[in-house]
Amino acid sequence: SLGEINSHITAAEDSG
């Protein structure tokens, strides 16, 4: 579950 959250967090950070 942590991986899923971390994945979306990283993407969001990279995106914006």
Secondary structure, 3 states (H helix, E strand, C coil): CHHHHHHHHHHHHHHC
